[in-house]
Amino acid sequence: MKNFFIFFAEFMILVNTGAKDFKFHPNLPLGEYRVNVIATQQCNANPNSSLRFNFFLFKTSRTTTELRGNISAYNIAFDDSLLFRGNLAVKDTIGGWQNNAYVYNSPQAYTSLKKLFGPEFPFFLKSFGVNDTIHNSIPPGIYTTKGYDISKFPANTNLPKQVFYGTYKTKVIYLDKKGNEVGCFSFTVEIKRPWETE
C-alpha cells in the first residue's frame, strides 16, 4: 500500500508540473511492436532446391533497413500448388532457442503470403520487378530487388498487431504437394516495444 501512494504521488507531481513530453511506457511482456531485423540466413539443405532465396540486409540510415538480393525460381512457379510453413523459435533467457513459439501452415503458398502481407503485398512484389497478378502465380525466373524497406513492419500488413517481445528466428519453408522441400529462408528478428531504440 505504501508503494502505491509513492507511485501515485510521483504521477501527480509529473501531471501537475505540466510535463509536456510525459509518455507512459508500460513494460508489459506483449503488445504493439516494431520489428528490428538482425540477420538473414540461407537455410537450403539441398543445393538443387527449386526456389533459392539469396537475401542480405542493407542499412540505409539509423532507422531504415532494406532487404536486397534475389529469388531464383528454377523450373517451378511460385503459386498455390506449393505449401507454406512458417515457424518461429524464440530465444530464451540463457541464449538457447525454443522451437515452435509460433507456427503457421497453409496449403496455398501464394495466397497465404498475399494475405499476410495485405496492402503491402503489391509493393513487395514491385520491388522485385513483379506485378501483382490475378492468376496467383509468379512464373519461373530470377527476381532481383535493389531494396525493399522492411523497417516499417508490421504497419500496412495483416501480421498480428500484438505479440510477445523478444528475439525470434523465423524460418519459412515451401513444400511441394508430396511434402518435399523446394525452398527455404530464415530471418533473425527482434520484436521490440515501439518506443525502444536499442
C-alpha positions in Angstrom: 0.0 0.0 0.0 2.9 2.3 0.8 4.4 1.7 -2.7 1.1 2.6 -4.3 1.0 6.0 -2.6 4.6 6.7 -3.6 3.8 5.9 -7.2 0.6 7.9 -7.1 2.4 10.9 -5.6 5.1 10.8 -8.3 2.5 10.5 -11.0 0.6 13.5 -9.7 3.8 15.6 -9.5 4.5 14.8 -13.1 1.0 15.7 -14.2 0.8 18.9 -12.1 4.2 20.2 -13.3 2.8 20.2 -16.8 5.4 17.8 -18.3 4.6 18.0 -22.0 6.8 15.1 -23.0 5.5 12.7 -20.4 4.6 9.4 -22.0 3.5 6.2 -20.2 5.7 3.3 -21.4 4.4 0.1 -19.8 7.0 -2.7 -19.5 4.5 -5.4 -20.4 5.6 -8.8 -21.9 3.4 -8.3 -25.1 1.7 -5.6 -27.0 2.2 -3.4 -30.1 5.6 -3.8 -31.5 8.2 -2.9 -34.2 10.5 -5.3 -35.9 14.2 -5.0 -36.0 15.7 -7.5 -38.5 19.1 -8.6 -37.3 20.1 -11.1 -39.9 19.0 -13.2 -42.8 20.3 -16.7 -43.4 20.1 -19.2 -46.2 18.7 -22.5 -44.9 18.6 -24.6 -48.1 19.9 -28.0 -47.2 19.6 -29.1 -50.8 21.8 -27.1 -53.2 19.4 -28.2 -56.1 16.4 -26.6 -54.5 13.9 -25.2 -57.0 13.4 -21.9 -55.0 16.5 -20.2 -53.8 16.5 -17.0 -51.6 19.7 -15.0 -51.7 18.9 -12.1 -49.4 21.1 -9.7 -47.5 20.3 -6.6 -45.3 21.4 -3.1 -46.2 21.2 -0.3 -43.7 20.3 3.0 -45.4 20.0 5.0 -42.2 20.0 4.6 -38.4 16.3 3.6 -38.6 15.9 2.2 -42.1 16.9 -1.3 -43.3 16.4 -2.6 -46.8 16.1 -6.2 -48.0 18.3 -6.8 -51.0 19.2 -9.8 -53.1 17.2 -12.1 -55.4 14.8 -15.0 -55.6 15.6 -17.7 -58.1 12.8 -20.0 -59.2 14.1 -22.9 -61.3 11.6 -24.9 -63.3 8.8 -24.1 -60.8 6.2 -21.3 -60.5 5.6 -19.8 -57.1 1.8 -20.4 -56.8 -0.9 -22.1 -54.7 0.4 -25.6 -55.7 3.1 -25.1 -53.1 2.6 -25.5 -49.3 3.7 -22.7 -46.9 5.1 -23.5 -43.5 6.3 -20.8 -41.1 8.0 -21.5 -37.7 9.3 -19.0 -35.1 11.8 -20.1 -32.5 12.2 -17.7 -29.5 15.5 -17.0 -27.8 15.2 -17.9 -24.1 16.9 -16.2 -21.1 20.0 -18.4 -21.3 20.5 -17.9 -25.0 19.0 -21.2 -26.3 16.3 -21.4 -29.0 12.9 -22.7 -28.1 11.3 -24.1 -31.3 7.6 -23.7 -32.3 6.9 -20.5 -30.4 4.6 -19.6 -33.3 3.7 -22.0 -36.1 1.8 -21.2 -39.3 0.9 -23.7 -42.0 -1.1 -23.2 -45.2 -1.8 -25.4 -48.3 -1.6 -22.3 -50.6 1.7 -20.5 -50.6 0.9 -17.6 -52.8 -2.5 -16.8 -51.3 -1.1 -17.1 -47.8 1.8 -14.7 -48.5 -0.7 -12.3 -50.1 -3.0 -12.4 -47.0 -0.2 -12.0 -44.5 1.3 -9.0 -46.4 -2.1 -7.4 -47.0 -1.9 -4.0 -48.7 1.9 -4.2 -48.6 2.0 -7.2 -51.0 1.9 -5.3 -54.3 4.8 -3.0 -53.1 6.8 -6.1 -52.1 6.3 -7.7 -55.5 7.1 -4.5 -57.3 10.4 -4.2 -55.5 11.3 -7.5 -57.2 10.1 -6.3 -60.6 6.9 -8.4 -60.4 3.3 -7.0 -60.9 0.6 -8.4 -58.7 -1.4 -10.8 -60.8 -5.0 -12.2 -60.6 -3.5 -15.6 -61.6 -1.9 -16.0 -58.1 1.3 -17.2 -59.7 4.8 -15.9 -60.3 6.5 -17.7 -63.3 9.9 -19.3 -63.1 12.8 -16.8 -63.3 15.3 -14.8 -61.3 13.8 -11.8 -59.5 16.2 -9.2 -58.0 15.4 -6.3 -55.7 17.6 -3.2 -55.3 15.9 -2.5 -52.0 12.7 -3.3 -50.1 12.2 -1.3 -46.9 11.5 -3.7 -44.0 11.8 -1.1 -41.3 8.1 -0.4 -41.0 6.8 -3.9 -40.3 4.1 -4.7 -39.2 2.4 -1.5 -40.4 0.4 -1.9 -43.6 0.3 -5.7 -43.3 -2.1 -8.3 -41.8 0.6 -9.6 -39.4 -0.6 -9.9 -35.8 -0.7 -6.4 -34.1 0.4 -7.7 -30.7 3.0 -10.3 -29.9 5.4 -11.2 -27.1 8.6 -9.2 -27.1 11.9 -11.0 -27.6 14.3 -12.3 -30.2 13.0 -14.8 -32.8 14.4 -16.9 -35.5 11.8 -17.0 -38.3 12.0 -19.9 -40.8 9.9 -20.1 -43.9 9.7 -23.3 -45.8 8.0 -24.1 -49.1 7.0 -27.6 -49.9 5.5 -29.4 -53.0 2.4 -31.4 -52.7 4.4 -34.5 -51.9 5.9 -32.8 -48.9 9.4 -32.3 -50.4 11.1 -29.0 -49.5 11.6 -26.8 -52.6 12.8 -23.6 -50.9 13.6 -22.1 -47.5 14.8 -18.9 -45.9 15.3 -17.6 -42.4 15.5 -14.3 -40.6 16.5 -13.4 -37.1 14.4 -10.5 -35.7 14.0 -8.6 -32.5 10.4 -7.8 -31.6 10.6 -4.6 -29.6 8.3 -2.1 -28.0 7.5 0.8 -30.3 9.5 3.3 -28.2 12.6 1.2 -27.7 15.5 2.5 -29.8 18.3 0.0 -29.0 
